[in-house]
Amino acid sequence: MLSGFLSCLNVDAFTKAALEVPYQLVGSDLFPGIELWVRRDDLLDPLISGNKAYKLLYNLLELEARQLGTVVTCGGAWSNHVHAVAAAGARFGFDAVGVIRGERAHRLSATLQDAERFGMKLIFVSREQYRRRGEASFISEIGVDEESALFVPEGGSNYIGVRGARVLGEIILRSAPVGFDQVWTACGTGATFAGLASGLKGISTVGVEVLKAGNSILRDAATWLPQEGEIARLDATHKILTDEAGGIHHRLLSGYHCGGYAKYPEELRRFQDELEVETGIPLDPVYTAKLLFALSNSAKNSRLRKGSKILAIHSGGLQGRRGIA
Ligand SMILES: *Cc1c(COP(=O)(O)O)cnc(C)c1O
């Protein structure tokens, strides 16, 4: 682990840790014709991992500024975000409440067992109740004192989460070992993609959809970015976001969800095994394996300019590997 992991909660300490994250050059036949680097944000911190740390930064600073004592958030049984919030609660001293959809299982997932061990209070709610999680009355409905709680949506994906992800883009501009032509990242909600697109002035960002999201990813990005002072134009296909000032295109790549969210077909399994053996980079099957699978296919099909210097973000999430049989 790096010396500067997230030991205190402020922008300077966070930036210092993020500047130490290594870039790994990947020499592998799986990526013909391109120069591929991986930024190892899985190593940013042993528990508050990857992109979730960036998305939490300003949310937690807001908690502190408003002198609130509790974060309420939600997610699934293997949620990297729920895991990160629980760990952050233990580390930085706030109460964490995790709202989980469905009944409490007799045996909790390893993720939720950790979360409870870190001190998070888990509240299991029905599907109908879960659907109302964005409503103002939700926090009191689940029995938490509204006055002292900050609600952070699933994945940490709100516009201040995007502000944190923008820090990642800015850190890359400061620390990149070479001039990158493109930066690729896995997209769930697209908040990380939006933040990167905003922080990486002049470099085009490519997001790989890991689920069948329809048009929602870039539509959300296009609403978050103006709140961060960016003006971006969305094309009619909802696949290309153009930065008005710089004329840079940011693109969403569909077709690599491998059947849907958390689907893990044999072909992807084999690819992940091969890449891990060749490079020593551990991947998670839900996000980063699909990201690199998309990159490998694009390189093999000559859809990338020869000699392109491409950075792939390792957005963490390795704790979720335990959910794969
Ligand atoms: C949550 C997550 C993502 C997706 O981030 P979004 O901002 O929701 O698009 C990508 N990679 C990993 C490892 C994650 O845990």
The ligand as an ORCA input file, in Angstrom:
! r2SCAN-3c Opt
* xyz 0 1
  C     -18.930      2.094     -8.744
  C     -17.832      1.674     -9.632
  C     -17.713      2.154    -10.955
  C     -18.762      3.010    -11.605
  O     -18.708      4.348    -11.222
  P     -19.827      5.358    -11.688
  O     -19.356      6.674    -11.197
  O     -21.116      4.949    -11.043
  O     -19.960      5.288    -13.163
  C     -16.603      1.768    -11.680
  N     -15.684      0.920    -11.163
  C     -15.786      0.430     -9.921
  C     -14.757     -0.525     -9.446
  C     -16.858      0.783     -9.111
  O     -16.947      0.275     -7.868
*
